[in-house]
Amino acid sequence: MQDTLEVEIQEIVDAAHRYQQCLDVEGTSGASNGVVQPANLRESRRALLETLNKWKLIAAGPTEQWEQTTINYCAESCLNWLLQFDIPRLVPLDATTTYSEVAEAAAVPEQELRRIMRFGMTQGLFSEATPGQIVHTPYSAAFATNEDYRQVVLLQTGFFSPMMKCLAEATKAHDAPSSMNTAAFNIAMQTENSFYAHVAKTPELTKRFGSGMRFLAGADDTSPKFLVEYFDWTALGNAHVVDVGGSTGHISAALAKAYPALTFTVQDLPPMIAKANVSQLSPDISGRIEFVPHNFFHPQPETSRDADVFLLRMILNNWTSLKCEEILTNVAAIMRPGAVMLLNNFMLHEPGTVGKRAEALERARDLFQMAAMNGMERDLDGWNELVGKIAGLRIREVIRQPGSSQALIVVDKEAS
Ligand SMILES: C[S@@+](CC[C@H](N)C(=O)[O-])C[C@H]1O[C@@H](n2cnc3c(N)ncnc32)[C@H](O)[C@@H]1O
């Protein structure tokens, strides 16, 4: 045990050393403290947190885990409270303030504010280095300077969290997870609507999801950069891409910018296509992207028959396997041999093959899909099984995002 502990401690020292070296290079302010940070710093932070997390799990027994659960649920509610009252924006970025000043500006009782902020300080939000004098930390300042970050955390703490708490009720309410409207989300929100329909009908959520999408597009794990850079689009020449469930065209636009020889048809449900606006695309790409309303549970239009690529990005994780089979069958039916289907999704690693913190983040996405719409994230076996069910389709190649969880599954149609 002694030897093992010493080896593990050396691991922490090494990880901390690498993190410090990155901070020395990048500096400790500006981009280093922002939500978007240099890749080397992000990697060294992740490595250090992974090692510390391993130690946290070694050190904590059942009692300490129970204590941690207490901290976790308070931390989530405290964060939600601070963001709902926009407290980070009421603390100056470069000066101190007092509880009474912030309480007055936020129109909240000072005593409640003080108690909640002091809990927040145990979680890295704000600091009270001199009694009664409050200053920002980099974490709390990020909410003051980046509204998308504030909105996305409000979404997590105010919408996703209550939804996740209904997982057990959802399991009791349905025998098999085959229906969209028996998900934990339906129970939490007391609605028959699907997740996306509910979001579309709730202006506050629509706004928060817009922020969420912008935020995720900038985060390296979820950025379209992987799709743009890790597939050989140039080799396709003058190719036509059908972007199935392509939303308002942001992915096609990113690809069109990078590859002038490509043209695109973006398909989505009519309300989403109605929001898409060709005139807002820059002139260099606007002539190469068209928008067509199409429900992917219906057969593809004949106009798709000549397409070279069918892109399904972040679509199949939203649906049960049976529904995914319908979507894939509709695309496969119109694909000509030689055309390619690109599935850009997350791919779960095998259990225990990445650090527990990294695996927890991947599996959190999977549980989110379960709770929101009875969807799921899949591992390689899961993708093989799904694609293998569609006659004529064959996975040609799987490209994984280095050090992260996106994957690009290249699917061919065999000549019949
Ligand atoms: C998670 S978003 C992915 C959007 C885009 N592909 C991306 O990677 O950012 C899922 C998309 O599927 C669309 N969608 C949901 N049901 C659909 C259906 N039955 N037919 C077509 N599109 C649908 C939604 O409107 C939404 O734009």
The ligand as a MOL file (V3000), in Angstrom:
LIG
                    3D

  0  0  0     0  0            999 V3000
M  V30 BEGIN CTAB
M  V30 COUNTS 27 29 0 0 0
M  V30 BEGIN ATOM
M  V30 1 C -29.3950 17.8760 -31.5700 0
M  V30 2 S -30.0090 18.7330 -32.9350 0 CHG=1
M  V30 3 C -28.6650 18.5120 -34.0710 0
M  V30 4 C -28.6260 19.6030 -35.0770 0
M  V30 5 C -27.4090 19.5590 -36.0330 0
M  V30 6 N -27.4030 18.3490 -36.8320 0
M  V30 7 C -26.1120 19.7070 -35.2530 0
M  V30 8 O -25.2540 18.8240 -35.3300 0
M  V30 9 O -25.9480 20.7330 -34.5620 0 CHG=-1
M  V30 10 C -31.2810 17.6640 -33.5450 0
M  V30 11 C -32.0060 18.2220 -34.7580 0
M  V30 12 O -32.9640 17.2430 -35.2110 0
M  V30 13 C -34.1010 17.9350 -35.6680 0
M  V30 14 N -35.2400 17.0220 -35.7290 0
M  V30 15 C -35.9560 16.4910 -34.6980 0
M  V30 16 N -36.9220 15.6940 -35.1630 0
M  V30 17 C -36.8410 15.7280 -36.5270 0
M  V30 18 C -37.5600 15.0830 -37.5650 0
M  V30 19 N -38.5770 14.2430 -37.2930 0
M  V30 20 N -37.2060 15.3330 -38.8440 0
M  V30 21 C -36.1860 16.1660 -39.1310 0
M  V30 22 N -35.4540 16.7980 -38.1860 0
M  V30 23 C -35.7680 16.5810 -36.8960 0
M  V30 24 C -34.2420 19.0340 -34.6420 0
M  V30 25 O -35.0870 20.0740 -35.1210 0
M  V30 26 C -32.7940 19.4790 -34.4670 0
M  V30 27 O -32.4350 20.4700 -35.3840 0
M  V30 END ATOM
M  V30 BEGIN BOND
M  V30 1 1 1 2
M  V30 2 1 2 3
M  V30 3 1 2 10
M  V30 4 1 3 4
M  V30 5 1 4 5
M  V30 6 1 5 6
M  V30 7 1 5 7
M  V30 8 2 7 8
M  V30 9 1 7 9
M  V30 10 1 10 11
M  V30 11 1 11 12
M  V30 12 1 11 26
M  V30 13 1 12 13
M  V30 14 1 13 14
M  V30 15 1 13 24
M  V30 16 1 14 15
M  V30 17 1 14 23
M  V30 18 2 15 16
M  V30 19 1 16 17
M  V30 20 1 17 18
M  V30 21 2 17 23
M  V30 22 1 18 19
M  V30 23 2 18 20
M  V30 24 1 20 21
M  V30 25 2 21 22
M  V30 26 1 22 23
M  V30 27 1 24 25
M  V30 28 1 24 26
M  V30 29 1 26 27
M  V30 END BOND
M  V30 END CTAB
M  END
